[in-house]
Amino acid sequence: TEAHHITWWSQGGPTNLDNGILLCPFHHHRIHDDHWTITIQNGIPWFIPPSHIDRHQTPIRGGRIHLAA
């Protein structure tokens, strides 16, 4: 897996657990190359496709994440 900054590091996102998610290399590149957005709501990641993939940008639920306290 690779660590991805939810708010991209290049856009000032901090490097910490609250701003990170682990992705496989393929999906990490898809997020960057296709400009997907990720949000975390109640510990669940939601992947929001760019408008050129889904004009409605319907969020797609990811797996549940568990962060160490």
N, C-alpha and C positions, 0 to 999 in steps of 0.2 A: 504494500500500500504506500501511498504518498500523501503527505499532509497538504491540504489546500486551505488557504485563507478565505473564509466566507466573504469578508470585506477584503478584497484583494490587497496584498501588501503594496503593490504599485499605486494603489489609491489611498494609501495611508492606514490600511488595516493593521492592527496590532498582531504580534506573534504570541498568542496565548491560547489556552484550551477553549475559552469562550468564543474564539473567532476561528476555530479550526475544525476540519472534518477530514477523515481518512477516505481516500478514493483509490481505486485501482488505477494504474497508469493510463489505461485506455480512456476511462471516464474522466480522469483528471485533464487529459488533453482535450477531450470533447467540451468540457466546461469552459476551458480557455479559448479554444479555437472557434467555438460556436457561440460564445458569450452567454452561457446560461447563468442564472442567478440561483443562489441557495439561501434559504432562510431556515431558522430553527424555531419551532413553535412547540412549547411544552416538551422539549427534549426530542422532538421528531424533525428530521430534516425534510424540507420540501424543495424540490428541484423545479425551477421555473424556466421553461424553454424560451428562447428568443422568438420574436414575432415572425421571423422568416421560417421557423420550424412549426410554430403553432400561433396563428394570428390572434387567438384568444389568450395566449400565454397561461394555459391551465396548469396550476401546480401539480406535480407528481410526488406522491408520498414516498419517502425513502424509508430505510429501516430505522428502528429505534436506536438511539445512541445512549451510551452510558459513560459519563465522565467521572473520573475519580475525584473525590472531594479533597 
